[in-house]
Amino acid sequence: MKATDVFGYFLTKVRVDNDITKTVPDDLQEKIDFKTLREHFTSPRTVVLLAHFLEPMSLGQKIEAMSGWAQELSVPGVSGAPIHLGSVQVPVRGGFLGLTSRYISQPGTAQTDEELRSVLSQNRQFVGALISADEKVMCMVIQVDPSADQNAVLLEIIRLSRRIGHEGKADIHITGSPVHMYFIDQAMRKDFGILLPLCFVVIFGMLYLLFRKLLYVISCLGIILVALIWTFGIMGMTGMPFSVVSSVVPVILFPIGVAYSLHVITTFVRLRTRQGMQVEESLGVAYSQLMDALLLSSITTFVGFGSFALSRIMWTRVFGIYTGIGVLAELLLTLVLLPILLSFE
């Protein structure tokens, strides 16, 4: 139980990371080319925010609203100031060399919509990129720091989007690679929170219908739950990230652990009921009959999943390693913990 407490502690240290760019090896030629491309086009960490204004507002008011939202998004994890129509400077005549720059919307000055449209007409590259032709939609480009927790940054953007939506000023739509990874992460958490308890309930019901005895059901499921704590405790201990692929590990370990316990319990029950053996004798005979089968099935299962450790993709490699660890944990607990639980018969 002390070992389970230790692994349970490190279970709380497991970190979730669904960043696809971290899953492939650095020496893969495609990743090298991708890094070279990023030196010239730094877009993989870009979030694009589109504001579809619903209220009748002037062009100046819309630009001012975008500027206010951009200030709220100047949070840790955002690289520089977000780019939008109110932050863009355009070249104009003047200055020491005859050419200077000015903001499209001059801060602190009252500009009419006609004046703003005149500036935009002279800089058509921004129309269609930062503002739609009908002036109903404006765009904001947000750069996420590669070293930051992009999920935390996305959470701030989503909170702002929801607040703006509640105020009724505009509908906010966001897209970009960090956004996709954030929603993959959220979907994984939701599935993990639903599928694992569902798997537990279904197996609990089937085992109870099979054995009609709560002790056998608890013994079988207890082996699996402790094995899961050990497996993910080791994951937290080693600092390996938990990803959308790793979320499948518990669902795989459930039927494997059930199979191990099922063989032992059914043999134990048969010896007790049909041959009238005592508990200790039944356990001894059951394990002597099943030991070779348990060991061989565990070894072949471990080797099968362990072969994924040779993959160059980190998600696949972590999945194979920790599924194999879970299989060995279930075998060990079937040999050590299960007979202790069954001895309460």
C-alpha positions as CSV (number, residue, x, y, z in Angstrom):
1,M,0.0,0.0,0.0
2,K,2.9,2.3,0.7
3,A,4.1,1.8,-2.9
4,T,0.6,2.7,-4.1
5,D,0.6,5.9,-2.0
6,V,4.0,6.9,-3.6
7,F,2.7,6.3,-7.1
8,G,-0.6,8.0,-6.3
9,Y,1.4,11.1,-5.2
10,F,3.3,11.2,-8.5
11,L,0.0,10.6,-10.4
12,T,-0.8,14.2,-9.5
13,K,2.4,15.3,-11.2
14,V,1.4,14.0,-14.7
15,R,1.3,16.9,-17.1
16,V,-0.9,17.1,-20.2
17,D,0.8,18.1,-23.5
18,N,-0.9,17.6,-26.9
19,D,1.6,19.8,-28.8
20,I,1.9,17.8,-32.1
21,T,5.2,19.6,-32.9
22,K,6.9,17.9,-30.0
23,T,6.0,14.3,-31.0
24,V,8.4,13.9,-33.9
25,P,12.2,13.5,-33.6
26,D,14.5,16.5,-34.1
27,D,16.6,14.6,-36.8
28,L,13.5,13.9,-39.0
29,Q,14.2,15.8,-42.3
30,E,10.6,17.1,-42.5
31,K,11.0,18.6,-39.0
32,I,14.3,20.2,-40.0
33,D,12.6,21.7,-43.0
34,F,9.8,22.8,-40.8
35,K,12.1,24.6,-38.4
36,T,13.9,26.3,-41.3
37,L,10.5,27.5,-42.6
38,R,9.6,28.9,-39.2
39,E,12.7,31.0,-39.2
40,H,11.1,33.0,-42.1
41,F,7.4,32.5,-41.4
42,T,6.6,32.4,-37.7
43,S,3.0,31.2,-37.9
44,P,2.6,27.9,-36.0
45,R,2.1,29.8,-32.7
46,T,-0.3,32.3,-34.2
47,V,-3.9,32.8,-33.1
48,V,-6.3,34.6,-35.4
49,L,-9.3,36.3,-33.7
50,L,-12.2,37.5,-35.9
51,A,-14.7,39.9,-34.4
52,H,-18.1,40.1,-36.2
53,F,-19.7,43.2,-34.9
54,L,-23.4,43.0,-34.2
55,E,-24.2,46.5,-32.9
56,P,-24.4,49.5,-35.2
57,M,-21.0,51.1,-34.5
58,S,-18.9,53.6,-36.4
59,L,-15.6,52.5,-38.0
60,G,-13.7,54.4,-35.3
61,Q,-15.6,52.8,-32.5
62,K,-14.9,49.3,-33.9
63,I,-11.2,50.1,-34.1
64,E,-11.3,51.5,-30.5
65,A,-13.0,48.3,-29.3
66,M,-10.4,46.1,-31.0
67,S,-7.7,48.2,-29.3
68,G,-9.3,47.7,-25.9
69,W,-9.6,44.0,-26.4
70,A,-5.9,43.8,-27.5
71,Q,-4.8,45.5,-24.3
72,E,-6.7,42.9,-22.3
73,L,-4.8,40.2,-24.2
74,S,-1.4,41.6,-23.3
75,V,-0.9,38.8,-20.8
76,P,2.1,36.5,-20.0
77,G,2.5,34.1,-22.9
78,V,1.6,36.6,-25.6
79,S,4.6,37.7,-27.7
80,G,4.4,41.4,-28.2
81,A,1.3,43.4,-28.8
82,P,-1.6,41.8,-30.8
83,I,-1.8,43.1,-34.4
84,H,-5.0,44.7,-35.5
85,L,-6.2,47.8,-37.4
86,G,-5.6,50.1,-34.5
87,S,-2.0,49.0,-34.0
88,V,-0.9,49.2,-37.6
89,Q,1.3,52.1,-38.8
90,V,1.3,53.2,-42.5
91,P,3.8,55.4,-44.4
92,V,3.0,59.1,-44.9
93,R,4.7,62.1,-46.3
94,G,6.7,64.2,-43.8
95,G,9.5,63.9,-41.4
96,F,13.2,64.6,-41.7
97,L,13.7,62.5,-44.8
98,G,10.3,63.3,-46.3
99,L,8.7,60.0,-45.2
100,T,7.4,59.0,-41.8
101,S,4.7,56.8,-40.4
102,R,1.4,57.1,-38.5
103,Y,-1.3,54.9,-37.1
104,I,-4.3,54.3,-39.2
105,S,-6.4,55.4,-36.2
106,Q,-4.5,58.2,-34.4
107,P,-4.8,57.7,-30.6
108,G,-6.3,60.6,-28.8
109,T,-7.7,62.3,-32.0
110,A,-11.2,62.4,-33.3
111,Q,-11.3,61.0,-36.8
112,T,-14.4,60.6,-39.0
113,D,-15.2,57.4,-40.7
114,E,-14.5,59.1,-44.0
115,E,-11.0,60.0,-42.9
116,L,-10.3,56.5,-41.8
117,R,-11.7,55.1,-45.0
118,S,-9.4,57.5,-47.0
119,V,-6.4,56.1,-45.2
120,L,-7.6,52.5,-45.8
121,S,-8.1,53.2,-49.5
122,Q,-4.5,54.3,-49.8
123,N,-3.4,51.1,-48.1
124,R,-5.6,48.4,-49.6
125,Q,-3.4,45.6,-48.3
126,F,-5.2,45.8,-44.9
127,V,-8.7,45.6,-46.4
128,G,-9.5,41.9,-46.5
129,A,-6.7,41.0,-44.1
130,L,-7.5,43.1,-41.0
131,I,-10.9,44.3,-42.0
132,S,-13.6,43.0,-44.3
133,A,-14.8,45.1,-47.3
134,D,-18.2,45.7,-45.6
135,E,-16.5,46.7,-42.3
136,K,-18.5,44.2,-40.3
137,V,-15.6,41.9,-39.4
138,M,-12.2,42.8,-38.0
139,C,-9.2,40.6,-37.5
140,M,-6.6,40.4,-34.7
141,V,-3.4,38.4,-34.9
142,I,-2.0,37.1,-31.6
143,Q,1.5,35.5,-31.3
144,V,1.9,32.9,-28.6
145,D,5.3,32.6,-27.0
146,P,6.7,29.0,-27.8
147,S,8.0,28.7,-24.2
148,A,4.6,29.6,-22.7
149,D,1.8,27.4,-21.6
150,Q,-0.3,27.9,-24.7
151,N,-3.4,26.4,-23.1
152,A,-3.3,29.1,-20.4
153,V,-3.0,31.8,-23.1
154,L,-5.9,30.2,-25.1
155,L,-8.0,30.1,-21.9
156,E,-7.6,33.9,-21.5
157,I,-8.6,34.4,-25.2
158,I,-11.6,32.2,-24.8
159,R,-12.7,34.0,-21.6
160,L,-12.5,37.4,-23.4
161,S,-14.4,36.0,-26.4
162,R,-17.2,34.7,-24.1
163,R,-17.4,38.0,-22.3
164,I,-17.7,40.0,-25.5
165,G,-20.4,37.6,-26.7
166,H,-22.3,38.1,-23.4
167,E,-22.1,41.9,-23.9
168,G,-23.6,41.5,-27.3
169,K,-21.1,43.7,-29.1
170,A,-19.7,41.1,-31.4
171,D,-19.4,37.4,-32.2
172,I,-15.8,36.2,-31.7
173,H,-14.3,33.4,-33.7
174,I,-10.8,32.1,-33.1
175,T,-8.6,29.8,-35.1
176,G,-4.9,28.7,-35.5
177,S,-2.7,25.8,-34.5
178,P,-2.7,26.6,-30.7
179,V,-6.5,26.7,-30.9
180,H,-6.7,23.3,-32.5
181,M,-4.4,21.8,-29.9
182,Y,-6.4,23.4,-27.1
183,F,-9.7,21.9,-28.2
184,I,-8.0,18.5,-28.8
185,D,-6.8,18.8,-25.2
186,Q,-10.3,19.7,-24.0
187,A,-11.9,16.9,-26.0
188,M,-9.4,14.4,-24.6
189,R,-10.1,15.5,-21.0
190,K,-13.8,15.1,-21.6
191,D,-13.5,11.7,-23.2
192,F,-11.2,10.6,-20.4
193,G,-13.6,11.7,-17.8
194,I,-16.5,9.9,-19.4
195,L,-15.1,6.8,-21.0
196,L,-13.0,5.6,-18.0
197,P,-15.9,5.7,-15.5
198,L,-18.2,4.2,-18.2
199,C,-15.7,1.3,-18.7
200,F,-15.6,0.8,-14.9
201,V,-19.4,0.7,-14.6
202,V,-19.8,-1.7,-17.5
203,I,-17.2,-4.1,-16.3
204,F,-18.5,-3.9,-12.7
205,G,-22.0,-4.8,-13.9
206,M,-20.7,-7.7,-16.1
207,L,-18.5,-9.1,-13.3
208,Y,-21.4,-8.9,-10.8
209,L,-23.7,-10.7,-13.2
210,L,-21.0,-13.4,-13.6
211,F,-20.0,-14.0,-10.0
212,R,-22.9,-12.7,-8.0
213,K,-20.5,-11.9,-5.2
214,L,-19.1,-8.4,-4.4
215,L,-15.8,-9.7,-3.0
216,Y,-14.8,-11.1,-6.4
217,V,-15.9,-8.0,-8.2
218,I,-13.9,-5.7,-5.8
219,S,-10.9,-8.0,-6.0
220,C,-10.9,-7.9,-9.8
221,L,-11.4,-4.2,-10.2
222,G,-9.0,-3.4,-7.3
223,I,-6.2,-5.0,-9.2
224,I,-6.9,-2.8,-12.2
225,L,-7.2,0.4,-10.2
226,V,-4.0,-0.1,-8.3
227,A,-2.2,-1.0,-11.6
228,L,-3.5,2.3,-13.1
229,I,-2.2,4.3,-10.2
230,W,1.2,2.6,-10.4
231,T,1.4,3.2,-14.2
232,F,0.5,6.8,-14.3
233,G,2.4,7.4,-11.1
234,I,5.5,6.2,-12.9
235,M,4.6,8.5,-15.8
236,G,4.5,11.5,-13.4
237,M,7.7,10.3,-11.7
238,T,9.6,10.2,-15.0
239,G,8.1,13.5,-16.3
240,M,6.6,12.0,-19.4
241,P,3.7,14.0,-20.9
242,F,0.2,12.7,-21.0
243,S,-1.3,13.1,-24.5
244,V,-4.5,12.2,-26.4
245,V,-2.9,8.8,-27.3
246,S,-2.0,8.1,-23.7
247,S,-5.6,8.5,-22.7
248,V,-6.3,5.2,-24.4
249,V,-4.0,3.3,-22.0
250,P,-6.6,2.8,-19.1
251,V,-9.3,1.5,-21.4
252,I,-6.8,-1.1,-22.8
253,L,-5.5,-2.1,-19.3
254,F,-9.1,-2.7,-18.0
255,P,-9.8,-5.8,-20.2
256,I,-6.3,-7.1,-19.8
257,G,-6.5,-6.9,-16.0
258,V,-10.0,-8.4,-16.0
259,A,-8.7,-11.4,-18.1
260,Y,-5.9,-12.1,-15.6
261,S,-8.2,-11.9,-12.6
262,L,-11.0,-13.7,-14.3
263,H,-9.0,-16.8,-14.9
264,V,-7.8,-17.0,-11.3
265,I,-11.2,-16.3,-9.7
266,T,-13.1,-18.8,-11.9
267,T,-10.6,-21.5,-11.2
268,F,-10.6,-20.6,-7.5
269,V,-14.5,-20.8,-7.4
270,R,-14.6,-24.1,-9.3
271,L,-12.1,-25.7,-6.9
272,R,-14.1,-24.3,-3.9
273,T,-17.6,-25.3,-5.0
274,R,-17.0,-28.5,-7.0
275,Q,-14.1,-30.1,-5.2
276,G,-14.8,-28.6,-1.7
277,M,-11.3,-27.4,-1.1
278,Q,-10.4,-24.9,1.6
279,V,-9.4,-21.3,0.7
280,E,-5.7,-21.7,1.0
281,E,-5.6,-25.0,-0.9
282,S,-7.9,-23.6,-3.6
283,L,-5.6,-20.7,-4.1
284,G,-2.5,-22.9,-4.2
285,V,-4.0,-25.3,-6.8
286,A,-5.4,-22.4,-8.9
287,Y,-2.1,-20.6,-9.2
288,S,-0.1,-23.8,-9.8
289,Q,-2.5,-24.5,-12.8
290,L,-2.5,-21.0,-14.2
291,M,1.0,-19.7,-13.5
292,D,2.5,-20.7,-16.9
293,A,-0.5,-19.3,-18.8
294,L,-0.4,-16.0,-16.8
295,L,3.3,-15.5,-17.3
296,L,3.3,-16.4,-21.0
297,S,0.3,-14.2,-21.8
298,S,1.8,-11.3,-19.9
299,I,5.2,-11.6,-21.6
300,T,3.6,-11.8,-25.1
301,T,1.3,-8.8,-24.3
302,F,4.2,-6.8,-22.9
303,V,6.4,-7.5,-25.9
304,G,3.6,-6.6,-28.3
305,F,3.0,-3.2,-26.7
306,G,6.7,-2.7,-25.9
307,S,7.5,-2.9,-29.6
308,F,5.9,0.6,-29.9
309,A,8.9,1.9,-27.9
310,L,10.9,1.6,-31.1
311,S,8.7,4.2,-32.8
312,R,10.2,7.6,-33.6
313,I,6.9,9.3,-32.7
314,M,6.9,10.3,-29.1
315,W,3.2,9.8,-28.5
316,T,3.3,6.3,-29.9
317,R,6.5,5.5,-27.9
318,V,5.0,6.7,-24.6
319,F,1.8,4.8,-25.3
320,G,3.7,1.5,-25.9
321,I,6.0,1.9,-22.9
322,Y,3.4,2.7,-20.3
323,T,0.9,0.2,-21.6
324,G,3.6,-2.4,-21.2
325,I,4.4,-1.2,-17.7
326,G,0.7,-1.4,-16.9
327,V,0.5,-5.0,-18.1
328,L,3.5,-6.0,-15.9
329,A,1.9,-4.2,-12.9
330,E,-1.4,-6.1,-13.4
331,L,0.5,-9.4,-13.6
332,L,2.5,-8.6,-10.3
333,L,-0.7,-7.5,-8.5
334,T,-2.6,-10.6,-9.8
335,L,0.2,-12.8,-8.3
336,V,0.6,-10.8,-5.0
337,L,-2.5,-8.8,-4.2
338,L,-5.3,-10.9,-5.7
339,P,-4.7,-14.0,-3.4
340,I,-4.7,-11.7,-0.4
341,L,-8.1,-10.3,-1.4
342,L,-9.5,-13.8,-2.1
343,S,-8.2,-15.1,1.2
344,F,-11.1,-13.0,2.8
345,E,-13.4,-15.7,1.4
